[in-house]
């Protein structure tokens, strides 16, 4: 699958200066960002790590009924996102990112379509222990026309690959950012989101 930039992606919404109830007066704009990936890849963890507010999480215990369709490479996972995760992060005091984590299972694609409305782009988390599990998520982003960056969440014992090898394995365009991160580490997770924002700025500049 190939990453396609959405030529009609809206620009970050400007925000009038002033002291707000929830945001500082320095905030000039906001952007809605999706955090996507297969079950167990670290979406809920990453949003919880970077969010400056108490994140909203709709984690539910996985049941025996879903065991046939809900598999995870890491094993031992007992909960899954059933609606969305939500968090907020401010970059350089000026740009607020509203982070929406999507359910990992393909059967929740209708929820993806709703969450994608108004989004500028997405951070796609992948696990090198099971790259094939990421194909559905990346395909959904292509279908929705959302530009994205890929962040490889490093798990203990994860195989290491070069960015070029990952682009080949995931069938990405050369310009698609591929970074590594540890979803449990704030600095690492923030760097991945900044890489996405820089990519979105580049896409917007090319299509303007």
Secondary structure, 3 states (H helix, E strand, C coil): CCCCCCCCCCCCEECCCCCCCCCCCCCCEEEEEEEECCCCCCHHHHHHHHCCCCCEEEEEECCHHHCCCCCCCCCCCCEEEEEEEEEEEEECCCEEEEEEEECCCHHHHHHHHHHHCCEEEEEEEECHHHHHHHHHHHHHHHHHCCCEEEEEECCCCCCCCCHHHHHHHHCCCCCCCEEEECCCCHHHHHHHHHHHHHHHHHHHHHHC
